[in-house]
Amino acid sequence: MGLTLLLGCLGCILLFLAIWGVTVTLPTRRLAANFPKDVQEALKPRLDALPFTWKRVLGFVILVGLIAAYLGLFIVGGLDGKARGFTFLQFFVRFLVIGGMIKAFDIIGLDYFLLTKTHFFQHYFPETEGCAGWKNFGYNRAQQLRQIILTVLGSLAMAWLFSHLA
């Protein structure tokens, strides 16, 4: 269980670094699509005028590296479980705990704390200061619910995959 909790914590760190890295180096419409509607509108002129620079290339490289590390968490968890003779259920619980920790951090740490209680994003996007959406926790409930369902389905799929590896 120790490795599972460690991998979950590392996943939370990687998620934060990805959000921070994308915010600083790679602001795009895709990033803005995760913000409340009024924030998206306030950012629209800036995002339309952003030139393609080395900073954006660096941001993309960093993001790809973080995604690879994120996937690596689950691979390490799966390979360790395989070496320990995990059953399907043990794999499922491991992947569900890792994914659940990351999702809980996303909702509580990022959506609640970072988005609504700090001025983290306003520091990087000052034109959004004063937008009401920054105080609207839960604006993306449907998206979060879909991601929770995908976490469970992904955990099932990875458990099946690793329990059937030779």
N, C-alpha and C positions, 0 to 999 in steps of 0.2 A: 504494500500500500504506500510505502514511502516514495518509491519511484513514481507511482501514479500521481501523488500529490506534488512532487517536484516538477513533473512534466506539466501538470496543470498550472502551476505557478509560472513556469517558464513560458507557457502559452499566453498567460496574461501579460507578461512583460513584452513578449513579441507583438501582441496586439497593440499595446500602448505605443511601442516604438514605431509600428507601422502607421498608426494614426498620426503620430507626431511627425514622422518623416514625410508622409504625404502632405500634411498641412504645411510644412515648412518649404519643401522642395518641389512638390508636384500638385499644387492646387488645380483641380479640374472640375468639370461639371459632374463627373462621377462622384467625387468627394462631396461636392455641394448637394448632390441628390440625397445625401444622408442627413442633411440639416432641415430644420423647419422651413416652411414655404416662404415666410417673410425674409429669412436669412438668405435663402436661395436667390430671391429677387434682388436683395441688396448686393450680393456678390456678382450678379450677372454681368454688369459692365466691366468689372475687373477681370473676370474669367475670359470674356470675349477679347480683351486687349492684351492678354498675356502672350509674350513672344516665346518661341521655342529657344531655350538656352541650355547651356551646360548644366545648370542647376536642375533643370527638369530631367535631363538624361541621368544625372547622378541620383535623383529621386527615384527614377524608374529602376535603376540598378539596385539601389538599396531595397526597394519594395520587393523586387524579385528574390533577393537574398533572404529577406524576412519571410516571404511565403515559403521558400524552400526549407528554411529552418522550422517553420510552423509544421509543415508536412513531415519533417524529420522527427518531430516530437512523437507523432503517432507511429511512425515506422520504428523508432527506438522502443516505444511501448509495446508494439506488436512483436518485435524480435525478442525482446526480453521475456514476454509472455510465452512465446514459442519455446524458448530455451528452458523455461520453468514448467512446461507441460500444461499450460492453461487450457481450460475447457472453453467452449463457446461462451458460456455464461460469464466466466471470469474475464475473458476478453471484452465482452459487451460492457460489463461493469467498469472495467478500466477505462475504456474509451468514453463511456458515458460520464464518468467522473471528470476526466480531463476536459471533455467538451462542455460539461455542465459548469465547471469552474470558470472556464473562459467566457461562457455565455453570461454567467452571473456577474463576472467582472465587467463585461460589456454593458450590461444593463445598469448595475449599481455604480461601478467605478467611472465608466465613460459617460453613459447617458444621464445618470442622475448627478453625480458629483462634478465631472469635468465640464459637461455641457451646461448644466443649470446653476451650479454653485460657484464656479470660478469664472474668470474671464480669459481662460486659456485661448479659445478660438478668436475672441475679440482682440487679443494681443497681436495675432497674425493677420486678422481681417478687421482692422479698425472701423471700416465703413459699416460693419454690422452692429456696432455698439448701439444699444438702445432697442434693438429688435426684440419684440415680445416673445418670439419663438425660443430664445435662449432660456426662458423661464418655464417653458411648457414641457415638463417631463411627461413622457408617455405619448408624445405626438406620433411615434412610430410603432405603436403596439402591434399592428398587423404584421409589419416586417419582422419584429422580434419574435412573434409567435411562429411565423414561417421558419425562422432560423432555429428556434427550439425544436420544432418538428424535424427539420433537416439534421439537427445534431443527433437526435434519437435514431433516425434512419441511417445516418452515416456511421454511427456507432454499431448498429446492427450489421451493416455491410462490411465494415472493417473487422468485426468479430468473426463473421462468416469467412472472410478472406484469410485471416491469420489462422483460424482454426482448421482450415483446409489446405494450408501450405504443407508441402512434403517435408 
